[in-house]
Amino acid sequence: MPLERKRSSRRSRKEVHYLTEKRRHANKCKTCCRKFTALMFSHVGLCGLVVGYSIMGAFAFRALEAPYEEEKASEVTEMREQTVKRLWDITYNYNVLYRENWTKTVTSEIQDFQSALIAAVRDGYDGKGVEAGQQWSFSGAFLYSLTVITTIGYGNIAAKTNLGKVVTILYAIVGIPLMFLYLTNIGDLLAKSFKYIYRRLCDCKPEESRRRYRQAKHFHVHHILLQDNVPNSHNPLEPSIPNKFPIPQPTAEEIKMEAIPDDPSEEEDFGKPRANVPITLCLALITGYICGGAFLFSLWEGWNYLDGAYFCFVTLSTIGFGDLVPGDTVVSGTTGSQEKLVICSLYVLGGMALIAMCFNLVQEEVIFKVTNLGKRLGIVKDSDDSDD
């Protein structure tokens, strides 16, 4: 009996130790998963997640669409060679060339080739041979995946295989909400940072702001004292017992402090200057970004400056007509295209984040001005009145 008790106690200790270690590992895994999730949905994590998701899409779409593009280019090349051979046979068979018969036969042959070529273009043929480079290079696939999740959708390059279309649908279902989450978080962060910098740089009267801030603080303190020190001669703890210590009555200066106007356009949170970012400044930032991109793309693509500005506006507004897109210098695998692609992608992501920031600032400013106008007209009540 004692031996059995010792064995059972040892076994129970081992089981407890095993369960403790198991719980510890489970808690450690939960903590790591929680930290990883928090990192992924932070500002830095969202940027990395969007870029990584676009790179993953580039590899996936290149693997799905590049073989089909090569196959279609080979078919068109073979079809052209067969057409040339048949034209030679037509010419050879006519020992004596009759203009009417030869022209009729050759025209019919060229019309057949034209119809087959149009069908090949609709299936994804871009007029280039296999040796001339592909649309579905890594750079082209990355640009396609980025235009899908940003909802730009140029249309110059699109999935042609059935599996590629299905993957595009699934890729967009996950990528578009991820892109909206990125724009919301990054736009809010940039708006707060820009308001802070703007308030630091454009504070033209620091001494007056400090003086008004001190007045507002004194007003806040005196307002609390005036509320607490009610004019009675009784002890606040025991109302029936008179207070032995005299309660100081508010002076005229303290009463005047209550008359300090709280102008929301100049002060906020008891005297702190409000970061009033003008709408015109937001429009100027967007215009400057578009003008800079227009200069950059006009150099790369050989466009004139107006076409570059038109392309930047259509891209950043997610209209994406597709009549002007980054051409051979970015889509094909030419020298330096990878570096240009990185800059082009950063331009798109940075521009959309800038627009989200400006929309955030403009929305806040419009709401503030409309609310202030409503208070002046008596349509909107103050928060203090509503609380009372």
Sequence and secondary structure as in RCSB ss.txt:
>XXXX:A:sequence
MPLERKRSSRRSRKEVHYLTEKRRHANKCKTCCRKFTALMFSHVGLCGLVVGYSIMGAFAFRALEAPYEEEKASE
VTEMREQTVKRLWDITYNYNVLYRENWTKTVTSEIQDFQSALIAAVRDGYDGKGVEAGQQWSFSGAFLYSLTVIT
TIGYGNIAAKTNLGKVVTILYAIVGIPLMFLYLTNIGDLLAKSFKYIYRRLCDCKPEESRRRYRQAKHFHVHHIL
LQDNVPNSHNPLEPSIPNKFPIPQPTAEEIKMEAIPDDPSEEEDFGKPRANVPITLCLALITGYICGGAFLFSLW
EGWNYLDGAYFCFVTLSTIGFGDLVPGDTVVSGTTGSQEKLVICSLYVLGGMALIAMCFNLVQEEVIFKVTNLGK
RLGIVKDSDDSDD
>XXXX:A:secstr
 HHHHHHHHHHHHHHHHHHHHHHHHHHHHHHHHHHHHHHHTSHHHHHHHHHHHHHHHHHHHHHHHHHHHHHHHHH
HHHHHHHHHHHHHHHHHH SS  HHHHHHHHHHHHHHHHHHHHHHHHTT  S  GGG  TTSHHHHHHHHHHHHT
T    SS   SHHHHHHHHHHHHHHHHHHHHHHHHHHHHHHHHHHHHHHHHS   HHHHHHHHHHHHHHHHHHHH
HHHS S SB SS TTSB SS      HHHHHHTT    TTT BTTTB      HHHHHHHHHHHHHHHHHHHHHH
H   HHHHHHHHHHHHTT   SSS   HHHHS  TTHHHHHHHHHHHHHHHHHHHHHHHHHHHHHHHHHHHHHHH
HHTSS  HHHHH 
